[in-house]
Amino acid sequence: MSITDRYGLPITTSSPVAAERFQDGMDALLSFGVDAEQCFAKALQIDERLAVA
């Protein structure tokens, strides 16, 4: 099963939780949120092979 973001673009992870944290990070980044880095760090903690974070 391929995991995608809300726009249908592939996310290189097998973890739905890591994908959610990555999407949270992208949302924060695009809205100039201060917690984008924390969201990306959480995604990498869950799946250190997540290539996009």
LUMFI-278908 format. One record per residue: residue number from 1; x, y, z of N, C-alpha, C, O, CB in turn. Coordinates in pm, whole numbers, plus 32768, in hexadecimal, padded with zeros to 4 digits. Glycine has a CB too. Layout:
! residues N
<rec><pos>NUM</pos><n_X>X</n_X><n_Y>Y</n_Y><n_Z>Z</n_Z><ca_X>X</ca_X><ca_Y>Y</ca_Y><ca_Z>Z</ca_Z><c_X>X</c_X><c_Y>Y</c_Y><c_Z>Z</c_Z><o_X>X</o_X><o_Y>Y</o_Y><o_Z>Z</o_Z><cb_X>X</cb_X><cb_Y>Y</cb_Y><cb_Z>Z</cb_Z></rec>
...
***
This chain:
! residues 53
<rec><pos>1</pos><n_X>8054</n_X><n_Y>7F89</n_Y><n_Z>8000</n_Z><ca_X>8000</ca_X><ca_Y>8000</ca_Y><ca_Z>8000</ca_Z><c_X>8058</c_X><c_Y>807D</c_Y><c_Z>8000</c_Z><o_X>80B1</o_X><o_Y>808A</o_Y><o_Z>8054</o_Z><cb_X>7FA1</cb_X><cb_Y>8000</cb_Y><cb_Z>807A</cb_Z></rec>
<rec><pos>2</pos><n_X>803F</n_X><n_Y>80D4</n_Y><n_Z>7FA5</n_Z><ca_X>808B</ca_X><ca_Y>8150</ca_Y><ca_Z>7F9B</ca_Z><c_X>8047</c_X><c_Y>81BC</c_Y><c_Z>7FEF</c_Z><o_X>7FCD</o_X><o_Y>81CC</o_Y><o_Z>7FEA</o_Z><cb_X>8097</cb_X><cb_Y>817E</cb_Y><cb_Z>7F07</cb_Z></rec>
<rec><pos>3</pos><n_X>8097</n_X><n_Y>8204</n_Y><n_Z>803B</n_Z><ca_X>8061</ca_X><ca_Y>8270</ca_Y><ca_Z>808D</ca_Z><c_X>8075</c_X><c_Y>82F4</c_Y><c_Z>8043</c_Z><o_X>80E1</o_X><o_Y>830F</o_Y><o_Z>800E</o_Z><cb_X>80A6</cb_X><cb_Y>8274</cb_Y><cb_Z>811A</cb_Z></rec>
<rec><pos>4</pos><n_X>800D</n_X><n_Y>8344</n_Y><n_Z>8041</n_Z><ca_X>8013</ca_X><ca_Y>83C5</ca_Y><ca_Z>7FFD</ca_Z><c_X>7FEA</c_X><c_Y>8435</c_Y><c_Z>805D</c_Z><o_X>7FAB</o_X><o_Y>841E</o_Y><o_Z>80C4</o_Z><cb_X>7FB9</cb_X><cb_Y>83C5</cb_Y><cb_Z>7F80</cb_Z></rec>
<rec><pos>5</pos><n_X>8010</n_X><n_Y>84AF</n_Y><n_Z>8037</n_Z><ca_X>7FE4</ca_X><ca_Y>8523</ca_Y><ca_Z>8085</ca_Z><c_X>7F57</c_X><c_Y>854A</c_Y><c_Z>8059</c_Z><o_X>7F1B</o_X><o_Y>8506</o_Y><o_Z>8006</o_Z><cb_X>8047</cb_X><cb_Y>859B</cb_Y><cb_Z>8073</cb_Z></rec>
<rec><pos>6</pos><n_X>7F24</n_X><n_Y>85B4</n_Y><n_Z>808F</n_Z><ca_X>7E9A</ca_X><ca_Y>85DB</ca_Y><ca_Z>8070</ca_Z><c_X>7E88</c_X><c_Y>8607</c_Y><c_Z>7FE0</c_Z><o_X>7E17</o_X><o_Y>8616</o_Y><o_Z>7FB1</o_Z><cb_X>7E6E</cb_X><cb_Y>864B</cb_Y><cb_Z>80CC</cb_Z></rec>
<rec><pos>7</pos><n_X>7EF6</n_X><n_Y>861C</n_Y><n_Z>7F99</n_Z><ca_X>7EF0</ca_X><ca_Y>8645</ca_Y><ca_Z>7F0D</ca_Z><c_X>7F09</c_X><c_Y>85D0</c_Y><c_Z>7EAD</c_Z><o_X>7F0F</o_X><o_Y>85E2</o_Y><o_Z>7E34</o_Z><cb_X>7F55</cb_X><cb_Y>86B3</cb_Y><cb_Z>7EF2</cb_Z></rec>
<rec><pos>8</pos><n_X>7F18</n_X><n_Y>8559</n_Y><n_Z>7EE6</n_Z><ca_X>7F2D</ca_X><ca_Y>84E2</ca_Y><ca_Z>7E95</ca_Z><c_X>7FBE</c_X><c_Y>84C7</c_Y><c_Z>7E71</c_Z><o_X>7FDB</o_X><o_Y>846D</o_Y><o_Z>7E23</o_Z><cb_X>7EDF</cb_X><cb_Y>84EC</cb_Y><cb_Z>7E1A</cb_Z></rec>
<rec><pos>9</pos><n_X>8019</n_X><n_Y>8515</n_Y><n_Z>7EA9</n_Z><ca_X>80A8</ca_X><ca_Y>8501</ca_Y><ca_Z>7E8D</ca_Z><c_X>80E0</c_X><c_Y>8496</c_Y><c_Z>7EE9</c_Z><o_X>80BC</o_X><o_Y>8492</o_Y><o_Z>7F5F</o_Z><cb_X>80F6</cb_X><cb_Y>8586</cb_Y><cb_Z>7E9D</cb_Z></rec>
<rec><pos>10</pos><n_X>8137</n_X><n_Y>8440</n_Y><n_Z>7EB7</n_Z><ca_X>816C</ca_X><ca_Y>83D2</ca_Y><ca_Z>7F09</ca_Z><c_X>81C6</c_X><c_Y>8404</c_Y><c_Z>7F7A</c_Z><o_X>8212</o_X><o_Y>8463</o_Y><o_Z>7F69</o_Z><cb_X>81B9</cb_X><cb_Y>8370</cb_Y><cb_Z>7EB2</cb_Z></rec>
<rec><pos>11</pos><n_X>81BA</n_X><n_Y>83C2</n_Y><n_Z>7FEC</n_Z><ca_X>8212</ca_X><ca_Y>83DA</ca_Y><ca_Z>805E</ca_Z><c_X>825F</c_X><c_Y>8359</c_Y><c_Z>8076</c_Z><o_X>8223</o_X><o_Y>82EE</o_Y><o_Z>8083</o_Z><cb_X>81C2</cb_X><cb_Y>8407</cb_Y><cb_Z>80DF</cb_Z></rec>
<rec><pos>12</pos><n_X>82E2</n_X><n_Y>8362</n_Y><n_Z>807B</n_Z><ca_X>8337</ca_X><ca_Y>82EB</ca_Y><ca_Z>8081</ca_Z><c_X>8340</c_X><c_Y>82B5</c_Y><c_Z>810F</c_Z><o_X>83A9</o_X><o_Y>82BF</o_Y><o_Z>814F</o_Z><cb_X>83C2</cb_X><cb_Y>830A</cb_Y><cb_Z>804B</cb_Z></rec>
<rec><pos>13</pos><n_X>82D3</n_X><n_Y>827B</n_Y><n_Z>813E</n_Z><ca_X>82D0</ca_X><ca_Y>823C</ca_Y><ca_Z>81C0</ca_Z><c_X>8269</c_X><c_Y>81CC</c_Y><c_Z>81BD</c_Z><o_X>820B</o_X><o_Y>81CF</o_Y><o_Z>816D</o_Z><cb_X>82B1</cb_X><cb_Y>82A2</cb_Y><cb_Z>8230</cb_Z></rec>
<rec><pos>14</pos><n_X>827A</n_X><n_Y>816C</n_Y><n_Z>8213</n_Z><ca_X>8215</ca_X><ca_Y>8104</ca_Y><ca_Z>8223</ca_Z><c_X>81C4</c_X><c_Y>811C</c_Y><c_Z>82A1</c_Z><o_X>816C</o_X><o_Y>80CC</o_Y><o_Z>82C3</o_Z><cb_X>8257</cb_X><cb_Y>8078</cb_Y><cb_Z>8228</cb_Z></rec>
<rec><pos>15</pos><n_X>81DF</n_X><n_Y>818A</n_Y><n_Z>82E6</n_Z><ca_X>819C</ca_X><ca_Y>81AA</ca_Y><ca_Z>8363</ca_Z><c_X>8133</c_X><c_Y>8218</c_Y><c_Z>834F</c_Z><o_X>8156</o_X><o_Y>8289</o_Y><o_Z>832E</o_Z><cb_X>8203</cb_X><cb_Y>81D6</cb_Y><cb_Z>83CD</cb_Z></rec>
<rec><pos>16</pos><n_X>80B4</n_X><n_Y>81F7</n_Y><n_Z>8363</n_Z><ca_X>804D</ca_X><ca_Y>825E</ca_Y><ca_Z>835A</ca_Z><c_X>805F</c_X><c_Y>82CD</c_Y><c_Z>83C1</c_Z><o_X>803E</o_X><o_Y>8341</o_Y><o_Z>83A6</o_Z><cb_X>7FC4</cb_X><cb_Y>821F</cb_Y><cb_Z>836B</cb_Z></rec>
<rec><pos>17</pos><n_X>8094</n_X><n_Y>82AC</n_Y><n_Z>8436</n_Z><ca_X>80AA</ca_X><ca_Y>8310</ca_Y><ca_Z>849E</ca_Z><c_X>8118</c_X><c_Y>8371</c_Y><c_Z>8473</c_Z><o_X>810B</o_X><o_Y>83EA</o_Y><o_Z>8485</o_Z><cb_X>80D0</cb_X><cb_Y>82CD</cb_Y><cb_Z>8524</cb_Z></rec>
<rec><pos>18</pos><n_X>8185</n_X><n_Y>833E</n_Y><n_Z>843A</n_Z><ca_X>81F0</ca_X><ca_Y>8395</ca_Y><ca_Z>8408</ca_Z><c_X>81BA</c_X><c_Y>83F0</c_Y><c_Z>8399</c_Z><o_X>81DE</o_X><o_Y>8466</o_Y><o_Z>8393</o_Z><cb_X>8267</cb_X><cb_Y>8341</cb_Y><cb_Z>83D4</cb_Z></rec>
<rec><pos>19</pos><n_X>8166</n_X><n_Y>83BA</n_Y><n_Z>8343</n_Z><ca_X>812B</ca_X><ca_Y>840A</ca_Y><ca_Z>82D8</ca_Z><c_X>80D3</c_X><c_Y>847A</c_Y><c_Z>8311</c_Z><o_X>80D4</o_X><o_Y>84EA</o_Y><o_Z>82DE</o_Z><cb_X>80D8</cb_X><cb_Y>83B1</cb_Y><cb_Z>827A</cb_Z></rec>
<rec><pos>20</pos><n_X>8089</n_X><n_Y>845C</n_Y><n_Z>837B</n_Z><ca_X>8036</ca_X><ca_Y>84C2</ca_Y><ca_Z>83BB</ca_Z><c_X>808D</c_X><c_Y>8530</c_Y><c_Z>83F8</c_Z><o_X>806E</o_X><o_Y>85A6</o_Y><o_Z>83E9</o_Z><cb_X>7FDE</cb_X><cb_Y>8484</cb_Y><cb_Z>8428</cb_Z></rec>
<rec><pos>21</pos><n_X>80F9</n_X><n_Y>850A</n_Y><n_Z>843B</n_Z><ca_X>8152</ca_X><ca_Y>856F</ca_Y><ca_Z>8476</ca_Z><c_X>8193</c_X><c_Y>85C3</c_Y><c_Z>8409</c_Z><o_X>81A3</o_X><o_Y>863C</o_Y><o_Z>841A</o_Z><cb_X>81BE</cb_X><cb_Y>852D</cb_Y><cb_Z>84CD</cb_Z></rec>
<rec><pos>22</pos><n_X>81B8</n_X><n_Y>8584</n_Y><n_Z>839A</n_Z><ca_X>81F1</ca_X><ca_Y>85CE</ca_Y><ca_Z>8329</ca_Z><c_X>818B</c_X><c_Y>8632</c_Y><c_Z>82F3</c_Z><o_X>81AD</o_X><o_Y>86A5</o_Y><o_Z>82D9</o_Z><cb_X>821E</cb_X><cb_Y>856D</cb_Y><cb_Z>82BA</cb_Z></rec>
<rec><pos>23</pos><n_X>810E</n_X><n_Y>8606</n_Y><n_Z>82E2</n_Z><ca_X>80A6</ca_X><ca_Y>8660</ca_Y><ca_Z>82B0</ca_Z><c_X>808F</c_X><c_Y>86D3</c_Y><c_Z>8312</c_Z><o_X>807A</o_X><o_Y>8745</o_Y><o_Z>82E8</o_Z><cb_X>8022</cb_X><cb_Y>8614</cb_Y><cb_Z>8299</cb_Z></rec>
<rec><pos>24</pos><n_X>8093</n_X><n_Y>86B6</n_Y><n_Z>8395</n_Z><ca_X>8088</ca_X><ca_Y>8720</ca_Y><ca_Z>83F9</ca_Z><c_X>80F9</c_X><c_Y>8786</c_Y><c_Z>83E7</c_Z><o_X>80E3</o_X><o_Y>87FF</o_Y><o_Z>83EF</o_Z><cb_X>808C</cb_X><cb_Y>86E5</cb_Y><cb_Z>8489</cb_Z></rec>
<rec><pos>25</pos><n_X>8171</n_X><n_Y>8753</n_Y><n_Z>83CF</n_Z><ca_X>81E4</ca_X><ca_Y>87AB</ca_Y><ca_Z>83BA</ca_Z><c_X>81D5</c_X><c_Y>8801</c_Y><c_Z>833E</c_Z><o_X>81F5</o_X><o_Y>8878</o_Y><o_Z>8340</o_Z><cb_X>8263</cb_X><cb_Y>875A</cb_Y><cb_Z>83AF</cb_Z></rec>
<rec><pos>26</pos><n_X>81A4</n_X><n_Y>87C5</n_Y><n_Z>82D2</n_Z><ca_X>818E</ca_X><ca_Y>8813</ca_Y><ca_Z>8257</ca_Z><c_X>8124</c_X><c_Y>887E</c_Y><c_Z>826C</c_Z><o_X>8131</o_X><o_Y>88EF</o_Y><o_Z>823D</o_Z><cb_X>8166</cb_X><cb_Y>87B6</cb_Y><cb_Z>81E3</cb_Z></rec>
<rec><pos>27</pos><n_X>80B9</n_X><n_Y>885A</n_Y><n_Z>82B3</n_Z><ca_X>8050</ca_X><ca_Y>88BC</ca_Y><ca_Z>82D0</ca_Z><c_X>8089</c_X><c_Y>8930</c_Y><c_Z>8320</c_Z><o_X>806D</o_X><o_Y>89A5</o_Y><o_Z>8303</o_Z><cb_X>7FDC</cb_X><cb_Y>887A</cb_Y><cb_Z>831C</cb_Z></rec>
<rec><pos>28</pos><n_X>80D9</n_X><n_Y>8911</n_Y><n_Z>8386</n_Z><ca_X>8116</ca_X><ca_Y>8979</ca_Y><ca_Z>83D9</ca_Z><c_X>8176</c_X><c_Y>89CE</c_Y><c_Z>8388</c_Z><o_X>8178</o_X><o_Y>8A49</o_Y><o_Z>8395</o_Z><cb_X>815F</cb_X><cb_Y>893B</cb_Y><cb_Z>8452</cb_Z></rec>
<rec><pos>29</pos><n_X>81C6</n_X><n_Y>898D</n_Y><n_Z>8334</n_Z><ca_X>8227</ca_X><ca_Y>89D6</ca_Y><ca_Z>82E2</ca_Z><c_X>81E1</c_X><c_Y>8A37</c_Y><c_Z>8282</c_Z><o_X>8209</o_X><o_Y>8AAA</o_Y><o_Z>8275</o_Z><cb_X>827E</cb_X><cb_Y>8973</cb_Y><cb_Z>8293</cb_Z></rec>
<rec><pos>30</pos><n_X>817A</n_X><n_Y>8A07</n_Y><n_Z>8240</n_Z><ca_X>8134</ca_X><ca_Y>8A59</ca_Y><ca_Z>81DD</ca_Z><c_X>80E2</c_X><c_Y>8ACA</c_Y><c_Z>821C</c_Z><o_X>80C0</o_X><o_Y>8B2B</o_Y><o_Z>81DA</o_Z><cb_X>80D9</cb_X><cb_Y>8A02</cb_Y><cb_Z>818A</cb_Z></rec>
<rec><pos>31</pos><n_X>80C3</n_X><n_Y>8ABB</n_Y><n_Z>829D</n_Z><ca_X>8078</ca_X><ca_Y>8B25</ca_Y><ca_Z>82E2</ca_Z><c_X>80D4</c_X><c_Y>8B76</c_Y><c_Z>833E</c_Z><o_X>80A5</o_X><o_Y>8BBE</o_Y><o_Z>8397</o_Z><cb_X>8004</cb_X><cb_Y>8AEA</cb_Y><cb_Z>8333</cb_Z></rec>
<rec><pos>32</pos><n_X>8157</n_X><n_Y>8B68</n_Y><n_Z>8328</n_Z><ca_X>81BC</ca_X><ca_Y>8BAD</ca_Y><ca_Z>8378</ca_Z><c_X>81B1</c_X><c_Y>8B8A</c_Y><c_Z>840C</c_Z><o_X>81CE</o_X><o_Y>8BDC</o_Y><o_Z>8463</o_Z><cb_X>81B0</cb_X><cb_Y>8C43</cb_Y><cb_Z>8366</cb_Z></rec>
<rec><pos>33</pos><n_X>8186</n_X><n_Y>8B0E</n_Y><n_Z>8428</n_Z><ca_X>817A</ca_X><ca_Y>8ADF</ca_Y><ca_Z>84B2</ca_Z><c_X>8202</c_X><c_Y>8AC7</c_Y><c_Z>84F0</c_Z><o_X>8262</o_X><o_Y>8AA4</o_Y><o_Z>84AC</o_Z><cb_X>8127</cb_X><cb_Y>8A60</cb_Y><cb_Z>84B8</cb_Z></rec>
<rec><pos>34</pos><n_X>8208</n_X><n_Y>8AD9</n_Y><n_Z>8572</n_Z><ca_X>8288</ca_X><ca_Y>8ACB</ca_Y><ca_Z>85B8</ca_Z><c_X>82AC</c_X><c_Y>8A3B</c_Y><c_Z>85D7</c_Z><o_X>831E</o_X><o_Y>8A1F</o_Y><o_Z>85FB</o_Z><cb_X>8285</cb_X><cb_Y>8B1A</cb_Y><cb_Z>8638</cb_Z></rec>
<rec><pos>35</pos><n_X>824F</n_X><n_Y>89DE</n_Y><n_Z>85C9</n_Z><ca_X>826A</ca_X><ca_Y>8955</ca_Y><ca_Z>85F1</ca_Z><c_X>8287</c_X><c_Y>88F7</c_Y><c_Z>857D</c_Z><o_X>8284</o_X><o_Y>887D</o_Y><o_Z>858F</o_Z><cb_X>81F7</cb_X><cb_Y>8921</cb_Y><cb_Z>863F</cb_Z></rec>
<rec><pos>36</pos><n_X>82A3</n_X><n_Y>892B</n_Y><n_Z>8507</n_Z><ca_X>82C0</ca_X><ca_Y>88D6</ca_Y><ca_Z>8494</ca_Z><c_X>8338</c_X><c_Y>887C</c_Y><c_Z>84AE</c_Z><o_X>8333</o_X><o_Y>8804</o_Y><o_Z>8490</o_Z><cb_X>82D9</cb_X><cb_Y>892C</cb_Y><cb_Z>8417</cb_Z></rec>
<rec><pos>37</pos><n_X>83A3</n_X><n_Y>88B4</n_Y><n_Z>84E5</n_Z><ca_X>841B</ca_X><ca_Y>8865</ca_Y><ca_Z>84FF</ca_Z><c_X>83FE</c_X><c_Y>87F3</c_Y><c_Z>8561</c_Z><o_X>8432</o_X><o_Y>8784</o_Y><o_Z>854F</o_Z><cb_X>848B</cb_X><cb_Y>88BE</cb_Y><cb_Z>8536</cb_Z></rec>
<rec><pos>38</pos><n_X>83AE</n_X><n_Y>880C</n_Y><n_Z>85C6</n_Z><ca_X>838B</ca_X><ca_Y>87A4</ca_Y><ca_Z>8627</ca_Z><c_X>833B</c_X><c_Y>8735</c_Y><c_Z>85E4</c_Z><o_X>8350</o_X><o_Y>86BF</o_Y><o_Z>8602</o_Z><cb_X>833B</cb_X><cb_Y>87E0</cb_Y><cb_Z>869C</cb_Z></rec>
<rec><pos>39</pos><n_X>82E0</n_X><n_Y>8758</n_Y><n_Z>858D</n_Z><ca_X>8290</ca_X><ca_Y>86F3</ca_Y><ca_Z>8547</ca_Z><c_X>82E8</c_X><c_Y>869C</c_Y><c_Z>84EE</c_Z><o_X>82D8</o_X><o_Y>8622</o_Y><o_Z>84EC</o_Z><cb_X>8224</cb_X><cb_Y>8737</cb_Y><cb_Z>84F2</cb_Z></rec>
<rec><pos>40</pos><n_X>8345</n_X><n_Y>86D9</n_Y><n_Z>84A6</n_Z><ca_X>83A0</ca_X><ca_Y>868C</ca_Y><ca_Z>8452</ca_Z><c_X>83F8</c_X><c_Y>8631</c_Y><c_Z>84A7</c_Z><o_X>8412</o_X><o_Y>85BF</o_Y><o_Z>8482</o_Z><cb_X>83F6</cb_X><cb_Y>86E9</cb_Y><cb_Z>83FB</cb_Z></rec>
<rec><pos>41</pos><n_X>8427</n_X><n_Y>8663</n_Y><n_Z>8519</n_Z><ca_X>847A</ca_X><ca_Y>8612</ca_Y><ca_Z>8573</ca_Z><c_X>842C</c_X><c_Y>859A</c_Y><c_Z>85A6</c_Z><o_X>8464</o_X><o_Y>852C</o_Y><o_Z>85AF</o_Z><cb_X>84AD</cb_X><cb_Y>8668</cb_Y><cb_Z>85E9</cb_Z></rec>
<rec><pos>42</pos><n_X>83AD</n_X><n_Y>85AC</n_Y><n_Z>85C8</n_Z><ca_X>835A</ca_X><ca_Y>853C</ca_Y><ca_Z>85F7</ca_Z><c_X>8348</c_X><c_Y>84D6</c_Y><c_Z>8588</c_Z><o_X>834D</o_X><o_Y>845D</o_Y><o_Z>85A1</o_Z><cb_X>82D1</cb_X><cb_Y>856F</cb_Y><cb_Z>8627</cb_Z></rec>
<rec><pos>43</pos><n_X>8333</n_X><n_Y>8505</n_Y><n_Z>850E</n_Z><ca_X>8324</ca_X><ca_Y>84AA</ca_Y><ca_Z>849C</ca_Z><c_X>83A2</c_X><c_Y>8456</c_Y><c_Z>848B</c_Z><o_X>839A</o_X><o_Y>83DE</o_Y><o_Z>8470</o_Z><cb_X>8305</cb_X><cb_Y>84F8</cb_Y><cb_Z>841B</cb_Z></rec>
<rec><pos>44</pos><n_X>8416</n_X><n_Y>8495</n_Y><n_Z>8499</n_Z><ca_X>8495</ca_X><ca_Y>844C</ca_Y><ca_Z>848B</ca_Z><c_X>84AF</c_X><c_Y>83EE</c_Y><c_Z>84FF</c_Z><o_X>84F0</o_X><o_Y>8387</o_Y><o_Z>84EC</o_Z><cb_X>8509</cb_X><cb_Y>84AE</cb_Y><cb_Z>847F</cb_Z></rec>
<rec><pos>45</pos><n_X>847E</n_X><n_Y>840D</n_Y><n_Z>8575</n_Z><ca_X>848B</ca_X><ca_Y>83B1</ca_Y><ca_Z>85E6</ca_Z><c_X>843B</c_X><c_Y>8332</c_Y><c_Z>85CC</c_Z><o_X>8467</o_X><o_Y>82C5</o_Y><o_Z>85F0</o_Z><cb_X>845B</cb_X><cb_Y>83F4</cb_Y><cb_Z>8668</cb_Z></rec>
<rec><pos>46</pos><n_X>83C9</n_X><n_Y>8341</n_Y><n_Z>858D</n_Z><ca_X>8373</ca_X><ca_Y>82CE</ca_Y><ca_Z>8570</ca_Z><c_X>83AC</c_X><c_Y>827B</c_Y><c_Z>84FD</c_Z><o_X>83AB</o_X><o_Y>8200</o_Y><o_Z>8503</o_Z><cb_X>82E5</cb_X><cb_Y>82FD</cb_Y><cb_Z>854D</cb_Z></rec>
<rec><pos>47</pos><n_X>83DE</n_X><n_Y>82BE</n_Y><n_Z>8497</n_Z><ca_X>8417</ca_X><ca_Y>8278</ca_Y><ca_Z>8422</ca_Z><c_X>8492</c_X><c_Y>82C5</c_Y><c_Z>83F3</c_Z><o_X>8486</o_X><o_Y>8327</o_Y><o_Z>83A9</o_Z><cb_X>83AE</cb_X><cb_Y>826A</cb_Y><cb_Z>83AE</cb_Z></rec>
<rec><pos>48</pos><n_X>8507</n_X><n_Y>8299</n_Y><n_Z>841D</n_Z><ca_X>8583</ca_X><ca_Y>82E1</ca_Y><ca_Z>83FB</ca_Z><c_X>85A6</c_X><c_Y>82D8</c_Y><c_Z>8368</c_Z><o_X>8602</o_X><o_Y>831D</o_Y><o_Z>833A</o_Z><cb_X>85F5</cb_X><cb_Y>82AC</cb_Y><cb_Z>844D</cb_Z></rec>
<rec><pos>49</pos><n_X>8560</n_X><n_Y>8285</n_Y><n_Z>831D</n_Z><ca_X>8578</ca_X><ca_Y>827A</ca_Y><ca_Z>828C</ca_Z><c_X>8519</c_X><c_Y>82D3</c_Y><c_Z>823C</c_Z><o_X>8519</o_X><o_Y>82CD</o_Y><o_Z>81C1</o_Z><cb_X>8569</cb_X><cb_Y>81E9</cb_Y><cb_Z>8260</cb_Z></rec>
<rec><pos>50</pos><n_X>84CA</n_X><n_Y>8324</n_Y><n_Z>8280</n_Z><ca_X>846D</ca_X><ca_Y>837F</ca_Y><ca_Z>823D</ca_Z><c_X>84BE</c_X><c_Y>83E6</c_Y><c_Z>81F1</c_Z><o_X>84F9</o_X><o_Y>8441</o_Y><o_Z>822C</o_Z><cb_X>840D</cb_X><cb_Y>83C3</cb_Y><cb_Z>82A4</cb_Z></rec>
<rec><pos>51</pos><n_X>84C1</n_X><n_Y>83D9</n_Y><n_Z>816E</n_Z><ca_X>851D</ca_X><ca_Y>8428</ca_Y><ca_Z>811C</ca_Z><c_X>84F5</c_X><c_Y>84BB</c_Y><c_Z>810F</c_Z><o_X>854C</o_X><o_Y>850F</o_Y><o_Z>80F9</o_Z><cb_X>8526</cb_X><cb_Y>83ED</cb_Y><cb_Z>8094</cb_Z></rec>
<rec><pos>52</pos><n_X>8478</n_X><n_Y>84DA</n_Y><n_Z>811B</n_Z><ca_X>844D</ca_X><ca_Y>8563</ca_Y><ca_Z>8102</ca_Z><c_X>8459</c_X><c_Y>85BF</c_Y><c_Z>817A</c_Z><o_X>8458</o_X><o_Y>8639</o_Y><o_Z>8168</o_Z><cb_X>83C0</cb_X><cb_Y>8563</cb_Y><cb_Z>80D5</cb_Z></rec>
<rec><pos>53</pos><n_X>8465</n_X><n_Y>858A</n_Y><n_Z>81F2</n_Z><ca_X>8472</ca_X><ca_Y>85DF</ca_Y><ca_Z>8269</ca_Z><c_X>8503</c_X><c_Y>85FF</c_Y><c_Z>827E</c_Z><o_X>8526</o_X><o_Y>8646</o_Y><o_Z>82DD</o_Z><cb_X>8436</cb_X><cb_Y>859A</cb_Y><cb_Z>82E7</cb_Z></rec>
***
